Amino acid sequence: MWLCNASFKIRKNAMKIKTIDVLARECFDASNGNSYFDAIVTVNLGLKNELMFRLPFQYGYEGHYKDCAFETLKNKGLIVTDETMFGSYYKDNNIVARHSKKAGYNYQAMRVGK
């Protein structure tokens, strides 16, 4: 199921998460000296209950996209925890997490959603 910029809530414990894949793109705005990213998050890749959503274009660099993905999973009700460290949560719950980021994208193109 693909949900792009969708506003949705999953009821508590509605989905068993086995995998989380985060594919991010990063660009650098040389004029202002800032880095930005957007990302696609896929939960349970290749399974019947696969779910995808987009993290919109936003300020952030290095591993910030991982933190944003984890917070978004919590906000959408896919993960119910007070844990703040995604690595600890994934490990404790036997979730396979794959994170990937490609840098060097064009700032102007990403800013307008391309």
HELIX and SHEET records of a PDB file:
HELIX    1   1 HIS A   64  ASN A   75  1                                  12    
HELIX    2   2 PHE A   86  ASP A   92  1                                   7    
HELIX    3   3 TYR A  107  ARG A  111  1                                   5    
SHEET    1   A 5 TRP A   2  LEU A   3  0                                        
SHEET    2   A 5 LEU A  51  TYR A  59  1                                        
SHEET    3   A 5 ASN A  34  VAL A  43 -1                                        
SHEET    4   A 5 THR A  19  ASP A  29 -1                                        
SHEET    5   A 5 VAL A  96  TYR A 105  1                                        
END                                                                             
